[in-house]
Amino acid sequence: MTRGEVLYAKRIVRDMHPLMRQNLEVVFPALEIPILFWKKIFGGKPPKTDEETQALAAGVPRSDAADEDTLSEGQDDFDLEEGEDPLTRLGYGIVSYFTLIRIFMYVFGLLSLAYLPSMRDFSSWGALAALGNTAYTVGNMGGAVTRCVSFRMTTDKVSLGCDTGFIGNVTDFGVYQHNSEADIMEMCSIDAGFNTGSNCKGYSSRESELYIDKLAPCQGKKLCNFKNLDEAIPIGTSYPDGEECKLSENDTLFVQYSCIVSNEELGLKRHQCLKACCISIFSTLFLFGVLNYMARNMSIEKNEWDLQTVTASDYCVELKITEEMVTNMKNTIRQRNYRPDLPMGSRMKFIFIEEIEKVMKDIGKQDGFHVADVNFAYRNSWLIDMLKVRGTAIKWQDWKKLN
């Protein structure tokens, strides 16, 4: 097939679709406001490109094009009644799907509004402020943590701080040589058992000038900066504890300290978390309530839609066949020698159809009633269940249960 013929076939299929000639805002009422807004600003319909029309003009024969024009300009039998939703013509499944999407849009929009106060509370803290949108999560509240920072000996300014809370106890500090085992392992404790490459444990003492003049004043502050590190730890050879200690510009100072949250701040965070938990519980219960309501309501809507819509099931009936009826049909088949070329089940089916059409003719007082098909079902579910049990026993080689 040529490209023009393919496009012509697609055009026919598209024209036959029941929603082909409906405006977009009629098919999707949720888009009515954006479309009206577009028309208000730009006027008319949004611009479109018609590639198919150009291809058809170049590749479809004149007679085919005439048929296409006739098809496009023909009368459409898909006429909507006033106020009728075109989606109802596509079946209850499509209707319930769009109803479900619309309800979920409203529900989750409402729940998002309910969470706005908690998101505002979370954003007032700063534990995850540098990570973008995570500042609106509960993790941004932070908590009591232990931090470890390290600096080269040539650092102009040493900075200690906490994202939440304030600097508590300075638990460990000291120095180690560049490329030593402690440096490679990024050690943060002088007693971790790694080789520091130097004999400078004197700078890890709480009686050292580093702790007394530099680190101790930082406790209780949210941010602490100090300069002139070489005044407390000189580069070169020194004797902090009576033993020789050699340090170079590439060696490292580490400080381990804890960030503590005050009781006042902790109480405020607990209050905000309690509010967020209450909102979450309410949201969960509300969502379950909506889902339960939708399940019940859709069941009612389905029955209502079925009553208002003509489907194949409206022409189907279920009849209970008694043993006496089966005996009578068999006797009729033998007496009439009815269709001996067919099995007994098929002959009973056609006899049954004849009887139903006869009853319909007597009730309606006219001809023209026909039965499309008859299917027999048997009350043998117990046999099917036993066969399933038997199959499971064979599958797992449970011969005792099988016997």
C-alpha positions as CSV (number, residue, x, y, z in Angstrom):
1,M,0.0,0.0,0.0
2,T,1.1,3.5,-0.7
3,R,1.5,6.1,2.0
4,G,-1.6,7.9,0.7
5,E,-3.7,4.8,0.9
6,V,-2.5,4.2,4.5
7,L,-3.4,7.7,5.5
8,Y,-6.7,7.4,3.7
9,A,-7.5,4.3,5.8
10,K,-6.5,6.0,9.0
11,R,-8.8,8.9,8.0
12,I,-11.7,6.6,7.6
13,V,-11.1,4.9,11.0
14,R,-10.7,8.3,12.6
15,D,-13.9,9.7,11.1
16,M,-15.9,6.6,12.3
17,H,-14.9,7.2,15.9
18,P,-17.9,8.5,17.9
19,L,-15.9,11.4,19.4
20,M,-14.3,12.5,16.2
21,R,-16.6,15.5,15.7
22,Q,-16.8,16.6,19.3
23,N,-14.9,19.6,20.6
24,L,-12.1,18.7,23.0
25,E,-13.7,20.6,25.9
26,V,-16.8,18.5,25.4
27,V,-14.9,15.2,25.6
28,F,-12.7,16.3,28.5
29,P,-14.7,18.8,30.6
30,A,-11.7,19.2,32.9
31,L,-9.9,21.0,30.0
32,E,-12.8,23.5,29.4
33,I,-11.3,26.3,31.5
34,P,-7.7,26.1,29.9
35,I,-9.2,25.9,26.4
36,L,-11.5,28.9,27.0
37,F,-8.5,30.8,28.4
38,W,-6.5,29.9,25.2
39,K,-9.4,31.1,23.0
40,K,-9.7,34.3,25.0
41,I,-6.1,35.2,24.6
42,F,-5.3,33.9,21.0
43,G,-8.8,33.6,19.6
44,G,-10.2,30.6,17.7
45,K,-8.8,27.1,18.1
46,P,-5.2,26.3,18.8
47,P,-3.1,26.1,15.6
48,K,-2.8,22.6,14.0
49,T,-0.8,21.1,11.2
50,D,-2.6,18.7,8.8
51,E,0.1,16.5,7.4
52,E,-2.4,13.9,6.4
53,T,-4.3,16.4,4.2
54,Q,-1.1,17.3,2.3
55,A,-0.1,13.6,1.8
56,L,-3.6,12.7,0.6
57,A,-3.5,15.6,-1.9
58,A,-0.3,14.2,-3.3
59,G,-0.9,10.5,-3.2
60,V,-4.6,9.6,-3.2
61,P,-6.4,9.2,-6.5
62,R,-9.1,11.7,-7.4
63,S,-11.9,9.2,-6.9
64,D,-10.6,8.2,-3.5
65,A,-10.3,11.8,-2.5
66,A,-13.9,12.5,-3.5
67,D,-15.0,9.5,-1.4
68,E,-13.0,11.0,1.5
69,D,-14.6,14.4,1.1
70,T,-18.0,12.8,1.1
71,L,-17.1,10.9,4.2
72,S,-15.9,14.0,6.0
73,E,-18.9,16.0,5.1
74,G,-21.5,13.3,5.7
75,Q,-24.1,13.3,8.4
76,D,-23.0,12.0,11.8
77,D,-25.4,9.8,13.6
78,F,-23.6,10.4,16.9
79,D,-25.9,13.2,18.0
80,L,-25.7,14.1,21.7
81,E,-28.8,15.0,23.7
82,E,-28.7,18.2,25.6
83,G,-26.5,17.8,28.7
84,E,-25.3,14.3,27.7
85,D,-21.7,13.3,28.3
86,P,-20.2,11.8,25.2
87,L,-18.1,9.4,27.2
88,T,-21.2,7.5,28.2
89,R,-21.4,6.2,24.7
90,L,-18.1,4.4,25.2
91,G,-19.2,2.2,28.1
92,Y,-19.2,2.2,31.8
93,G,-15.5,1.3,32.1
94,I,-14.4,4.6,30.4
95,V,-16.9,6.6,32.5
96,S,-15.8,5.1,35.8
97,Y,-12.1,5.6,34.8
98,F,-12.4,9.3,34.2
99,T,-14.6,9.7,37.3
100,L,-11.9,7.9,39.4
101,I,-9.2,10.2,38.0
102,R,-11.3,13.3,38.7
103,I,-12.0,12.3,42.3
104,F,-8.4,11.4,42.9
105,M,-7.4,14.8,41.5
106,Y,-9.7,16.6,44.0
107,V,-8.7,14.3,46.9
108,F,-4.9,14.6,46.5
109,G,-5.3,18.3,45.9
110,L,-7.1,18.6,49.2
111,L,-4.6,16.5,51.0
112,S,-1.8,18.6,49.6
113,L,-3.4,21.7,51.1
114,A,-3.7,19.9,54.4
115,Y,0.0,19.2,54.5
116,L,1.0,22.8,53.7
117,P,1.2,23.9,57.5
118,S,3.6,20.9,58.2
119,M,5.7,21.7,55.1
120,R,6.0,25.3,56.3
121,D,7.1,24.0,59.8
122,F,9.7,21.7,58.3
123,S,11.1,24.5,56.0
124,S,11.8,26.7,59.1
125,W,14.7,24.5,60.1
126,G,18.0,24.0,58.2
127,A,19.4,20.4,58.4
128,L,18.8,19.8,54.7
129,A,18.5,23.3,53.5
130,A,21.3,22.8,50.9
131,L,19.5,19.9,49.3
132,G,16.7,21.8,47.6
133,N,13.1,20.5,47.9
134,T,14.1,18.1,50.8
135,A,13.9,21.2,53.0
136,Y,10.1,20.7,53.1
137,T,10.4,17.2,54.6
138,V,10.6,16.1,58.2
139,G,14.3,15.3,57.8
140,N,15.0,19.0,57.6
141,M,14.3,19.3,61.3
142,G,17.5,17.5,62.1
143,G,18.5,16.4,65.6
144,A,21.4,15.7,67.9
145,V,24.3,14.4,65.8
146,T,28.0,13.9,66.1
147,R,30.2,15.7,63.6
148,C,33.8,15.4,62.6
149,V,35.7,18.0,60.7
150,S,39.3,18.1,59.5
151,F,41.6,20.9,58.4
152,R,45.1,21.2,56.9
153,M,47.6,22.9,59.2
154,T,47.9,25.8,56.7
155,T,44.2,26.7,57.2
156,D,43.6,30.4,57.9
157,K,40.3,29.9,59.7
158,V,38.9,26.9,61.5
159,S,35.1,26.8,61.4
160,L,32.8,24.6,63.6
161,G,29.0,24.7,63.5
162,C,25.7,22.8,63.7
163,D,22.8,22.9,61.2
164,T,20.5,22.3,64.1
165,G,21.1,22.9,67.8
166,F,24.4,24.1,69.2
167,I,27.9,22.8,69.7
168,G,28.0,20.6,72.8
169,N,30.9,18.6,74.1
170,V,34.1,18.4,72.1
171,T,34.7,14.7,72.4
172,D,38.0,14.2,70.5
173,F,40.6,16.2,68.7
174,G,44.2,15.8,67.5
175,V,46.7,15.8,64.6
176,Y,48.1,13.2,62.2
177,Q,50.6,13.2,59.4
178,H,49.8,13.4,55.8
179,N,49.4,10.0,54.0
180,S,49.5,8.2,57.3
181,E,47.2,5.3,58.1
182,A,44.9,7.6,60.1
183,D,44.9,10.1,57.2
184,I,44.0,7.5,54.6
185,M,41.2,6.1,56.8
186,E,40.0,9.6,57.7
187,M,40.3,8.9,61.4
188,C,38.2,10.9,63.8
189,S,39.5,9.6,67.1
190,I,42.9,9.5,68.6
191,D,42.3,6.2,70.2
192,A,40.9,4.4,67.1
193,G,44.1,2.3,66.9
194,F,45.4,3.7,63.6
195,N,49.0,4.9,63.1
196,T,49.1,8.7,63.1
197,G,52.6,8.8,61.7
198,S,53.7,11.2,64.5
199,N,54.1,11.4,68.3
200,C,51.8,14.3,68.9
201,K,49.3,13.0,71.5
202,G,49.9,16.0,73.6
203,Y,47.8,18.1,71.3
204,S,44.8,15.8,72.1
205,S,44.9,16.7,75.8
206,R,42.2,18.9,77.3
207,E,45.0,20.8,79.1
208,S,46.6,21.8,75.8
209,E,46.4,25.4,74.5
210,L,44.4,24.1,71.5
211,Y,41.5,23.0,73.7
212,I,41.6,25.8,76.4
213,D,42.0,28.8,74.0
214,K,40.3,27.5,70.8
215,L,37.9,24.7,71.3
216,A,36.4,25.1,74.8
217,P,35.0,28.6,74.0
218,C,33.1,27.1,71.1
219,Q,30.9,25.0,73.3
220,G,27.3,26.4,73.5
221,K,27.5,28.2,70.2
222,K,25.8,27.5,67.0
223,L,28.8,28.6,64.9
224,C,32.3,29.1,66.0
225,N,35.3,30.4,64.1
226,F,38.9,30.9,65.2
227,K,42.1,31.9,63.5
228,N,45.9,31.6,64.1
229,L,45.9,27.8,64.4
230,D,49.7,27.9,64.4
231,E,49.7,29.7,67.8
232,A,48.2,26.6,69.4
233,I,49.8,24.0,67.1
234,P,53.1,25.3,65.6
235,I,54.3,23.8,62.3
236,G,57.7,22.2,62.7
237,T,59.2,20.6,65.8
238,S,57.5,21.1,69.2
239,Y,57.2,19.3,72.5
240,P,53.5,19.4,73.6
241,D,53.9,16.6,76.2
242,G,57.7,16.6,76.6
243,E,58.2,14.4,73.6
244,E,59.3,15.5,70.1
245,C,56.4,16.2,67.7
246,K,57.1,17.1,64.0
247,L,54.3,18.6,61.9
248,S,54.3,19.9,58.3
249,E,51.9,22.2,56.4
250,N,50.1,19.1,54.8
251,D,49.4,17.4,58.1
252,T,45.8,17.4,59.4
253,L,43.9,18.6,62.5
254,F,40.6,16.8,63.3
255,V,37.9,17.8,65.7
256,Q,35.0,15.6,66.8
257,Y,32.1,17.3,68.6
258,S,28.4,16.8,69.2
259,C,25.5,19.0,68.2
260,I,22.9,19.2,70.9
261,V,19.3,20.3,70.6
262,S,18.0,22.5,73.5
263,N,14.9,21.5,75.5
264,E,13.0,24.4,74.1
265,E,13.8,23.6,70.5
266,L,13.1,19.9,71.1
267,G,9.7,20.7,72.5
268,L,8.9,22.8,69.5
269,K,10.0,20.0,67.1
270,R,7.9,17.5,69.0
271,H,4.8,19.7,68.7
272,Q,5.4,20.1,65.0
273,C,5.9,16.4,64.5
274,L,2.7,15.7,66.5
275,K,0.8,18.0,64.2
276,A,2.2,16.3,61.1
277,C,1.3,12.9,62.5
278,C,-2.3,14.0,63.1
279,I,-2.5,15.3,59.6
280,S,-1.1,12.0,58.2
281,I,-3.6,9.9,60.3
282,F,-6.4,12.2,59.1
283,S,-5.2,11.9,55.5
284,T,-5.0,8.1,55.7
285,L,-8.5,7.7,57.2
286,F,-9.9,10.2,54.7
287,L,-8.4,8.4,51.7
288,F,-9.7,5.0,52.9
289,G,-13.1,6.6,53.4
290,V,-13.1,8.0,49.9
291,L,-12.0,4.7,48.4
292,N,-14.7,2.8,50.3
293,Y,-17.3,5.4,49.2
294,M,-16.1,5.1,45.6
295,A,-16.3,1.3,45.7
296,R,-19.9,1.4,46.9
297,N,-20.9,4.3,44.7
298,M,-19.4,2.7,41.6
299,S,-21.3,-0.5,42.3
300,I,-24.6,1.5,42.4
301,E,-23.6,3.6,39.3
302,K,-22.8,0.4,37.4
303,N,-26.3,-1.0,38.1
304,E,-27.9,2.3,37.2
305,W,-25.9,2.6,34.0
306,D,-26.8,-1.0,33.1
307,L,-30.5,-0.2,33.5
308,Q,-30.2,2.9,31.3
309,T,-28.1,1.3,28.6
310,V,-29.1,-1.4,26.2
311,T,-26.5,-4.2,26.1
312,A,-26.4,-7.8,25.1
313,S,-27.0,-8.9,28.7
314,D,-30.5,-7.3,28.5
315,Y,-31.5,-10.0,26.0
316,C,-30.1,-12.9,28.1
317,V,-32.1,-15.0,30.5
318,E,-31.1,-17.8,32.8
319,L,-33.4,-20.8,33.1
320,K,-33.1,-23.7,35.5
321,I,-33.5,-27.0,33.6
322,T,-35.2,-29.7,35.7
323,E,-34.7,-33.5,35.2
324,E,-38.3,-33.7,34.0
325,M,-37.6,-31.2,31.2
326,V,-34.5,-33.1,30.1
327,T,-36.6,-36.3,30.0
328,N,-39.3,-34.6,27.9
329,M,-36.7,-33.2,25.4
330,K,-35.2,-36.7,25.0
331,N,-38.6,-38.2,24.4
332,T,-39.4,-35.5,21.8
333,I,-36.1,-36.2,20.0
334,R,-36.7,-39.9,19.8
335,Q,-40.3,-39.5,18.7
336,R,-39.4,-37.1,15.9
337,N,-36.1,-38.7,15.1
338,Y,-34.7,-35.2,15.3
339,R,-31.3,-34.5,13.7
340,P,-29.8,-38.0,14.2
341,D,-26.5,-36.6,12.7
342,L,-25.9,-34.5,15.8
343,P,-24.9,-35.5,19.3
344,M,-27.6,-35.6,22.0
345,G,-26.4,-32.3,23.5
346,S,-26.8,-30.4,20.3
347,R,-30.2,-31.9,19.5
348,M,-31.4,-30.9,23.0
349,K,-30.1,-27.4,22.4
350,F,-32.1,-26.9,19.1
351,I,-35.2,-28.5,20.6
352,F,-34.9,-26.1,23.5
353,I,-34.6,-23.1,21.1
354,E,-37.7,-24.2,19.3
355,E,-39.7,-24.4,22.5
356,I,-38.6,-20.9,23.6
357,E,-39.4,-19.4,20.2
358,K,-42.8,-21.1,20.4
359,V,-43.5,-19.6,23.8
360,M,-42.4,-16.1,22.6
361,K,-44.7,-16.4,19.6
362,D,-47.7,-17.3,21.8
363,I,-47.0,-14.4,24.2
364,G,-46.3,-11.8,21.5
365,K,-49.1,-12.9,19.2
366,Q,-46.8,-12.5,16.2
367,D,-43.8,-14.1,14.4
368,G,-40.3,-12.7,14.2
369,F,-38.9,-13.8,17.6
370,H,-35.6,-15.7,17.4
371,V,-33.1,-17.1,20.0
372,A,-29.6,-16.3,19.1
373,D,-27.9,-19.0,21.1
374,V,-28.3,-21.3,24.1
375,N,-25.5,-22.5,26.3
376,F,-25.8,-25.3,28.9
377,A,-24.0,-25.1,32.3
378,Y,-23.7,-27.9,34.8
379,R,-23.7,-27.8,38.6
380,N,-20.4,-29.6,38.8
381,S,-18.2,-27.1,40.7
382,W,-17.6,-29.8,43.4
383,L,-16.0,-32.0,40.7
384,I,-13.8,-29.1,39.4
385,D,-12.6,-28.5,43.0
386,M,-11.8,-32.2,43.5
387,L,-9.8,-32.2,40.2
388,K,-7.8,-29.2,41.4
389,V,-7.0,-31.0,44.6
390,R,-6.0,-34.1,42.6
391,G,-3.8,-32.0,40.3
392,T,-2.0,-30.4,43.3
393,A,-1.4,-33.8,44.8
394,I,0.2,-35.0,41.5
395,K,2.2,-31.8,41.2
396,W,3.8,-32.3,44.7
397,Q,3.9,-36.1,44.4
398,D,1.7,-36.5,47.4
399,W,0.6,-40.1,46.5
400,K,-1.1,-40.7,49.9
401,K,-3.4,-37.8,49.4
402,L,-4.0,-38.7,45.8
403,N,-5.1,-42.3,46.7
